[in-house]
Amino acid sequence: MRHFTALLLLTFLPLSVFAQEQSTDTITRTASIKATVTANTVLLSPETPALNQIAGAPKAFYTHYWEMGDGSYSKQATPKHTYKKKGEYEVKLWATNNYDTGKPPTARPKKINITSVTDDFQDEASMEDDFTLKRNREPVPEQDIVTILSYKNTKNYSTKGKLFLFYNELKYSADNFELTDTRMHHNEKNSPTDAFVSTNKIENQNIFLASTNYKMEAYQDIPQDSTIKTNLPLTLSESQSLYKNWRVIEFDNMQPNEERNIFFSLKTTAEMIKDTSAIISVRGIYVPDSNYDNHKVKDMEMEIVTSHDPNKMSSNGTFMNYRLVRFKTLKYKIKFQNNGEGPANTIRLETDIPDMLDKSTIEVVDMYPKCEICPKREVLYSCLDTTFTDKQAIFTFKNIYLPGSEQKNVKEYDSTKGFVKYKVKFAKDFHKQKTKSRTAIIFDKNDPIITNYSTTRFLPGLSIGAKMGYNSFSDLKNSESYFIGATLSPYKSYRFYWQIELMNNFHNYDANTTVVEEFIPESTQGFRFLQRTTTNNSYQNIDWDIPVLLRYNVNNFVGLGAGVQNTISVSEKSKQDLYIEQFEGDATDNALFNSFEENYSETNTFTNLRTGLLLEATVGFARIGPSLGARYIMNFEDNFNYWQFYAIWKF
C-alpha cells in the first residue's frame, strides 16, 4: 500500500506542478473586498495581508482609499455608501501599508449590483473649495498612485468648461509618471492636448484664487497679481514651460452647486528620482465657464518616498544650480502623524538647520493644526512657538488637539496628521556642499520619532577656464615656449574635483651642437686629410598638451593639483645646418684647405608623443575667477622636464 501511494504521488506530482505553473497569479500580495449590499446601500470592508513591521518604527497599519464606481470616493477603512441609481458599479480599493517593509497589496475590483433603490440618497455638499487636487498616497518608484481632481460649479446657472492636468516636470530628465487610466463618471470627454483655445474675455464679477507659486511676466496682456488668474493663455504657456505632459478634459451641463470627481491613475516609473526627500508636483487648471478666461490653478506637491511613513521631512532643493541659488529660498516640509490612542496636546519638532543656511531668515509659511505664531509671553491659546539653538530650529505646537489614529470614534484619518512648512535663505558665504537635515518629532512626553534625512544637492555644473602662460625648459638651448588654452572642470567645487585641459604650445628651441672629426684615407694623390663636421639642429613645434589632473581647494584662495599629461607635436619643423671643414694632414697641422655648408629641413605632423607627471599650485580665486599658478612637468624623456607659469580665469 505504501509503495502504491508513492507511485501515485510520482505519477500526479508533475501534473500538479504543471497546473500550478499555468495558474500562477502575477499578484504576489493581495487584498480583497468584502461587500454587504442592502437595497442601494453597501457596506465595504477590506481583507488585507499581515503587515511586516519596520524595526524601530511606530506600529504598522493600513490606510485605505476606495472608489465607489459612481464618481464618489472614501478614505475610511470600512465605508458605507448609498447609490443614487440602479445599475452595476465597480468598486476599487487601494490599501497602503504604513511602517511596513513590503509593497502595498493589490486588490481586484469588485462588481456591486444595485437592483432596487429604497434608501434615500443624500447629495450633501462636501467641497469647501471649488477646485482641489488630492492623492491617495505618496509616490514610491514603481508603485501606482491615484490623483483625485474635484471641481464644483459655484455659478447660479449650468456651465461647461475645461480641466487641465499637467505632469512630469521638465526640470527632471526622466519621466516620473505614466498616465495609465482616467476614470470619468459625468460624461466628460478628452480633448486634444493642443486644443488650448480661449475667449480672451474677462468676467470681473467672479474672482478665482490660485495656489500656484510660479509667476511669468512674458506674454502678459492683462494686469495680473499672484492670486487672481484671468489670463488663461499666460497660465497655459507657463505650464507648458514647466511640464512635459498634460491632459485636457471638457465637461458640460454642470448644474449649480454640483460637485464632480475625476480619477487619474499614475504609474510611477523606475526612473523616478530616487531621492527620498525630493518634492515633485502635478498641476491642475479649472476653467469653470468656457465663455470666460477666469480660471483657478492648483499645484499639488508630493514627497517621493521609499516606504510609506507619515513622519517625513522633505525639501525642494534636491538638485540646484549653484550659479543661480544665491537668491533662492529653500522650502522644507515636516510631516507628522499622531498614531496614539489619545490626542496630542504638545508636539515638538527639533529640526537640523545646515550651516550653509541662515537661521535668522526662517519663515513659517503654513502649518497644521492651523494656529498663530506664539508671542514672547506665555499664552493659553493654541500657537506655534519657534526657537533656535546653534544647529537646530525647534517648532513647538502648544495647547493643541491632534487626535490619534487609534483613538476611538476617529473616522477621518487625515485629521491625525499635521505639518510645518517653512522657507529659509542661504547664508552670505556658503560652499557647494550637499546638506542633510532631519527632525526629531516628540508627541507630548513620548520618545522622539526620527524622520528620514532631507538632502539638498547641487548639480555639478561646468566651469570653462581661459589659460595662458610661459614654459621654461632649463635643459634646452635657446628655448622659447608660450601657450594658450582652455580648461573644463565642475563649477565652483568645494574641495576635490577633476579638471581636463587642452593647451596649444608654440615652442622654438635648438638641440645641442655636435662636432664629428674623421680622417679621410690616402687618396690617389698620395695624401690624407681631416674632415670636421659641425651640426646644429633647431626646431619649431606646435604642440598639444592634454593634462588630466585631480585638484584640491585648500581654501577660497589656494589650490593644489596633481595628474598626468600627454603631449603630441601636431606640427614639427626641423632645420639642420652642417658646417664642414677639411684640413690637410693630421689635426695638429691645422692647415684648412676647404670648407662649405649644407642645409636640410623637414616637416612632420603628429609625432613625438610624450607622457609625464605634473604637480601644481595656484594662488588667487581658487574656485572661480582669476588666479596665478606654477606647474612642474616631469616627462619620461630626457631634456623635457620644465616649469610652467600661467594665469587662469575660470568662468
DOFI-870872 format. One line per 3 residues: for each residue y, z, x of C-alpha. Coordinates in steps of 0.05 Angstrom, whole numbers, always signed. Layout:
<martors>
Y Z X; ...
</martors>
This chain:
<martors>
+0 +0 +0; +48 +17 +57; +34 -49 +91
+44 -86 +25; +112 -53 +15; +133 -71 +86
+112 -143 +73; +154 -145 +10; +214 -118 +49
+206 -170 +104; +200 -224 +51; +261 -207 +9
+307 -178 +63; +331 -247 +88; +344 -267 +16
+385 -205 +2; +425 -213 +66; +438 -285 +48
+460 -266 -22; +507 -213 +6; +538 -262 +54
+551 -311 -3; +585 -260 -48; +624 -220 +4
+693 -201 -24; +751 -221 +20; +789 -159 -2
+764 -101 +40; +806 -45 +9; +817 -49 -65
+847 -12 -123; +831 -23 -196; +869 -18 -261
+846 +24 -320; +879 +8 -387; +874 +43 -453
+902 -1 -509; +922 +27 -577; +952 -28 -621
+1011 -54 -580; +1016 +6 -533; +978 +10 -467
+967 +70 -422; +955 +48 -350; +925 +87 -293
+904 +67 -222; +838 +78 -185; +854 +78 -111
+812 +88 -48; +814 +151 -7; +873 +159 +40
+867 +162 +116; +916 +216 +136; +962 +202 +195
+954 +260 +243; +1014 +307 +243; +1048 +273 +184
+1060 +304 +115; +1005 +298 +64; +987 +225 +49
+1000 +199 -21; +1006 +135 -62; +1066 +105 -95
+1057 +52 -149; +1092 -9 -175; +1069 -43 -240
+1087 -109 -272; +1071 -110 -346; +1067 -185 -355
+1125 -189 -405; +1183 -183 -355; +1184 -107 -350
+1160 -62 -294; +1149 +11 -277; +1144 +55 -215
+1108 +112 -250; +1038 +129 -229; +1010 +125 -300
+1060 +87 -342; +1057 +79 -418; +1084 +13 -443
+1095 -17 -513; +1093 -92 -521; +1141 -126 -569
+1096 -184 -590; +1023 -202 -597; +990 -240 -540
+954 -236 -475; +990 -204 -417; +971 -199 -344
+985 -131 -313; +993 -127 -238; +991 -66 -192
+1017 -55 -122; +996 +12 -93; +1029 +34 -28
+996 +84 +18; +1046 +132 +49; +1028 +171 +113
+964 +131 +114; +935 +93 +174; +904 +35 +135
+931 -25 +97; +954 -18 +25; +897 -32 -24
+899 -97 -64; +889 -94 -139; +865 -152 -181
+908 -167 -243; +881 -144 -310; +887 -180 -376
+914 -139 -434; +902 -169 -503; +951 -146 -557
+924 -165 -626; +968 -122 -671; +1038 -94 -670
+1044 -27 -704; +1085 +15 -656; +1160 +5 -658
+1188 -30 -597; +1247 +8 -568; +1291 -41 -530
+1331 +10 -490; +1385 -6 -440; +1363 +15 -371
+1412 -20 -324; +1474 +18 -301; +1499 -45 -265
+1495 -116 -290; +1461 -142 -227; +1412 -107 -180
+1362 -123 -125; +1303 -76 -114; +1237 -78 -77
+1170 -44 -86; +1164 -21 -13; +1190 -33 +57
+1166 -95 +93; +1108 -90 +142; +1087 -150 +183
+1031 -189 +147; +1038 -148 +82; +1068 -172 +17
+1128 -142 -18; +1159 -156 -86; +1234 -165 -96
+1259 -150 -166; +1322 -186 -187; +1351 -155 -250
+1410 -183 -288; +1447 -166 -353; +1495 -202 -400
+1557 -159 -408; +1594 -211 -449; +1602 -209 -524
+1572 -278 -530; +1508 -312 -508; +1512 -343 -438
+1478 -389 -390; +1486 -385 -315; +1453 -385 -247
+1419 -338 -198; +1411 -348 -123; +1363 -313 -76
+1376 -323 -1; +1325 -300 +51; +1305 -310 +124
+1367 -294 +165; +1388 -346 +215; +1401 -293 +269
+1325 -287 +276; +1290 -347 +307; +1226 -337 +266
+1219 -332 +191; +1209 -262 +165; +1186 -282 +95
+1149 -336 +58; +1164 -340 -16; +1095 -347 -48
+1108 -335 -122; +1165 -329 -172; +1150 -297 -239
+1199 -312 -295; +1190 -289 -368; +1252 -313 -405
+1248 -389 -399; +1287 -390 -333; +1276 -452 -292
+1281 -471 -218; +1337 -516 -196; +1341 -560 -134
+1363 -518 -75; +1420 -565 -60; +1448 -561 -131
+1509 -518 -112; +1555 -542 -167; +1613 -500 -193
+1672 -508 -240; +1727 -484 -194; +1754 -445 -253
+1771 -371 -254; +1761 -324 -312; +1811 -269 -299
+1791 -228 -360; +1729 -201 -325; +1723 -177 -254
+1657 -175 -217; +1649 -127 -159; +1608 -146 -99
+1568 -105 -49; +1570 -155 +7; +1596 -133 +74
+1609 -203 +101; +1675 -240 +100; +1692 -312 +114
+1763 -339 +113; +1745 -412 +125; +1748 -459 +64
+1787 -407 +25; +1828 -437 -31; +1838 -377 -76
+1861 -308 -54; +1802 -262 -43; +1791 -189 -24
+1730 -150 -3; +1707 -135 -74; +1728 -190 -122
+1686 -253 -119; +1717 -312 -155; +1708 -368 -104
+1636 -389 -112; +1638 -448 -62; +1662 -400 -9
+1606 -350 -23; +1553 -404 -23; +1579 -434 +42
+1580 -366 +75; +1509 -350 +51; +1483 -416 +77
+1513 -398 +145; +1473 -333 +145; +1406 -352 +115
+1355 -408 +126; +1323 -410 +57; +1345 -399 -15
+1321 -407 -86; +1365 -428 -145; +1346 -407 -216
+1380 -427 -281; +1379 -384 -344; +1401 -399 -415
+1411 -367 -484; +1421 -296 -457; +1444 -251 -513
+1498 -197 -507; +1472 -134 -471; +1405 -168 -458
+1370 -147 -393; +1321 -191 -354; +1279 -186 -291
+1254 -239 -244; +1199 -221 -193; +1193 -254 -125
+1131 -244 -82; +1150 -248 -9; +1094 -254 +43
+1116 -223 +108; +1097 -267 +167; +1061 -248 +230
+1124 -270 +268; +1166 -218 +232; +1205 -179 +284
+1161 -122 +305; +1217 -72 +319; +1203 -15 +271
+1276 +5 +267; +1304 -65 +252; +1343 -78 +189
+1335 -145 +154; +1364 -168 +88; +1360 -214 +29
+1419 -234 -14; +1425 -246 -88; +1483 -280 -125
+1492 -275 -200; +1536 -326 -237; +1536 -297 -308
+1572 -355 -341; +1566 -426 -314; +1635 -443 -344
+1669 -399 -292; +1663 -384 -218; +1663 -308 -226
+1601 -280 -193; +1571 -219 -162; +1537 -213 -94
+1484 -162 -73; +1456 -153 -3; +1391 -113 -1
+1377 -84 +68; +1306 -67 +87; +1276 -30 +146
+1217 -62 +180; +1161 -11 +187; +1091 -8 +216
+1067 +43 +165; +1097 +67 +100; +1134 +130 +119
+1191 +154 +73; +1223 +192 +131; +1253 +140 +175
+1313 +122 +218; +1338 +50 +227; +1396 +11 +256
+1428 -57 +251; +1434 -61 +327; +1364 -87 +340
+1387 -147 +381; +1460 -151 +401; +1501 -199 +443
+1533 -157 +498; +1592 -204 +504; +1612 -191 +432
+1596 -118 +419; +1656 -83 +448; +1689 -81 +379
+1625 -79 +340; +1609 -19 +296; +1536 +2 +294
+1506 +24 +228; +1449 +75 +223; +1410 +99 +163
+1367 +162 +159; +1319 +164 +100; +1281 +225 +78
+1237 +249 +21; +1220 +317 -5; +1144 +318 -11
+1141 +391 -31; +1121 +425 -95; +1191 +451 -107
+1263 +428 -99; +1301 +429 -33; +1369 +464 -32
+1388 +452 +41; +1369 +391 +83; +1388 +388 +156
+1386 +323 +196; +1391 +332 +271; +1404 +262 +298
+1406 +239 +370; +1470 +202 +390; +1463 +159 +454
+1514 +169 +509; +1539 +98 +502; +1566 +114 +432
+1629 +153 +415; +1610 +212 +371; +1683 +221 +350
+1681 +155 +313; +1622 +173 +268; +1639 +160 +195
+1592 +173 +137; +1594 +112 +92; +1541 +130 +40
+1492 +185 +22; +1443 +211 -30; +1446 +261 -62
+1518 +240 -74; +1567 +295 -55; +1633 +307 -20
+1642 +320 +54; +1646 +395 +67; +1714 +424 +84
+1722 +471 +143; +1717 +532 +98; +1654 +556 +62
+1646 +529 -8; +1596 +540 -64; +1593 +468 -90
+1548 +412 -62; +1573 +379 +1; +1552 +345 +66
+1571 +381 +129; +1577 +344 +196; +1577 +380 +263
+1565 +357 +335; +1531 +381 +398; +1532 +347 +466
+1475 +300 +447; +1469 +304 +371; +1504 +296 +304
+1479 +345 +252; +1485 +326 +179; +1471 +383 +130
+1466 +377 +55; +1487 +444 +26; +1477 +471 -44
+1439 +410 -70; +1378 +399 -114; +1328 +348 -89
+1263 +352 -128; +1195 +349 -94; +1146 +293 -105
+1092 +345 -120; +1138 +383 -167; +1116 +389 -240
+1150 +344 -291; +1179 +299 -237; +1164 +228 -260
+1217 +188 -223; +1190 +180 -153; +1256 +154 -124
+1292 +218 -146; +1256 +255 -90; +1286 +210 -37
+1353 +216 +0; +1390 +184 +56; +1452 +186 +101
+1484 +122 +124; +1536 +125 +179; +1573 +80 +227
+1594 +93 +298; +1631 +54 +352; +1615 +43 +425
+1647 +87 +478; +1701 +58 +523; +1653 +49 +582
+1581 +32 +564; +1527 -4 +601; +1477 -57 +580
+1421 -9 +565; +1370 +0 +509; +1381 +63 +468
+1333 +106 +429; +1351 +154 +373; +1310 +195 +325
+1322 +250 +275; +1291 +318 +261; +1291 +329 +185
+1288 +401 +162; +1278 +418 +88; +1303 +489 +76
+1265 +532 +126; +1204 +487 +135; +1182 +458 +201
+1220 +396 +223; +1194 +326 +208; +1209 +278 +266
+1225 +206 +249; +1210 +143 +288; +1255 +120 +344
+1312 +75 +323; +1325 +28 +381; +1383 -16 +399
+1374 -74 +448; +1418 -126 +480; +1399 -198 +484
+1392 -220 +557; +1449 -270 +554; +1465 -317 +612
+1518 -309 +665; +1537 -371 +705; +1569 -358 +772
+1611 -403 +817; +1598 -391 +891; +1627 -419 +956
+1627 -397 +1029; +1611 -409 +1102; +1545 -407 +1141
+1545 -381 +1212; +1488 -407 +1256; +1495 -369 +1322
+1436 -406 +1354; +1462 -476 +1341; +1513 -512 +1384
+1578 -535 +1352; +1552 -514 +1284; +1598 -524 +1225
+1570 -508 +1156; +1601 -493 +1088; +1573 -495 +1017
+1589 -494 +944; +1541 -479 +887; +1524 -442 +823
+1483 -381 +803; +1445 -364 +740; +1429 -292 +720
+1428 -247 +659; +1497 -229 +633; +1524 -163 +660
+1457 -130 +675; +1458 -55 +685; +1412 -44 +746
+1356 -92 +766; +1358 -166 +749; +1334 -234 +774
+1381 -287 +800; +1369 -360 +818; +1418 -404 +855
+1430 -476 +875; +1473 -487 +937; +1498 -554 +964
+1508 -546 +1040; +1547 -593 +1087; +1522 -578 +1157
+1540 -611 +1224; +1511 -587 +1290; +1488 -610 +1359
+1419 -599 +1388; +1413 -572 +1459; +1425 -624 +1515
+1363 -645 +1552; +1361 -675 +1623; +1299 -711 +1648
+1292 -736 +1720; +1237 -783 +1743; +1222 -824 +1806
+1212 -898 +1798; +1155 -923 +1845; +1169 -971 +1902
+1186 -1039 +1877; +1171 -1106 +1908; +1235 -1099 +1947
+1205 -1041 +1984; +1247 -981 +1959; +1243 -929 +1904
+1299 -895 +1863; +1311 -833 +1819; +1328 -841 +1745
+1363 -784 +1707; +1367 -787 +1631; +1414 -740 +1594
+1401 -736 +1518; +1449 -709 +1465; +1427 -705 +1392
+1475 -690 +1335; +1461 -681 +1261; +1500 -689 +1196
+1460 -658 +1139; +1469 -647 +1065; +1420 -591 +1048
+1400 -559 +983; +1387 -484 +984; +1347 -454 +925
+1346 -378 +932; +1308 -334 +883; +1325 -260 +890
+1320 -193 +857; +1387 -157 +854; +1405 -85 +841
+1473 -60 +820; +1486 +6 +855; +1547 +16 +810
+1602 -26 +780; +1626 -49 +848; +1568 -52 +898
+1506 -95 +892; +1445 -107 +936; +1394 -164 +936
+1331 -190 +969; +1289 -252 +959; +1264 -318 +985
+1299 -383 +998; +1275 -454 +1004; +1319 -506 +1039
+1309 -581 +1040; +1351 -635 +1072; +1367 -685 +1018
+1404 -727 +1069; +1396 -722 +1145; +1435 -767 +1191
+1415 -760 +1265; +1450 -792 +1323; +1421 -796 +1394
+1464 -811 +1456; +1428 -829 +1521; +1465 -829 +1588
+1420 -860 +1643; +1436 -853 +1718; +1397 -886 +1774
+1400 -861 +1846; +1376 -896 +1909; +1327 -856 +1950
+1309 -785 +1931; +1351 -734 +1895; +1384 -707 +1959
+1413 -775 +1977; +1454 -775 +1912; +1471 -848 +1920
+1486 -873 +1850; +1477 -947 +1845; +1473 -957 +1769
+1489 -921 +1702; +1490 -942 +1629; +1490 -912 +1557
+1444 -923 +1498; +1457 -901 +1426; +1409 -893 +1367
+1419 -869 +1295; +1372 -855 +1238; +1378 -831 +1165
+1323 -794 +1127; +1321 -763 +1057; +1285 -702 +1030
+1259 -678 +1096; +1258 -615 +1137; +1233 -564 +1085
+1246 -493 +1109; +1228 -426 +1078; +1257 -359 +1093
+1273 -288 +1070; +1342 -263 +1053; +1379 -197 +1047
+1449 -189 +1019; +1503 -142 +996; +1564 -154 +952
+1628 -115 +942; +1675 -126 +883; +1659 -131 +809
+1583 -127 +814; +1566 -142 +741; +1617 -193 +720
+1678 -223 +754; +1696 -236 +827; +1663 -205 +888
+1652 -218 +963; +1584 -220 +996; +1546 -226 +1061
+1475 -252 +1065; +1427 -257 +1124; +1374 -311 +1121
+1312 -305 +1165; +1279 -373 +1169; +1208 -384 +1194
+1234 -435 +1244; +1270 -422 +1310; +1345 -430 +1313
+1355 -429 +1238; +1369 -355 +1225; +1440 -348 +1202
+1493 -307 +1166; +1525 -330 +1101; +1593 -304 +1079
+1615 -322 +1009; +1658 -309 +949; +1628 -310 +878
+1655 -305 +808; +1607 -291 +751; +1627 -311 +681
</martors>
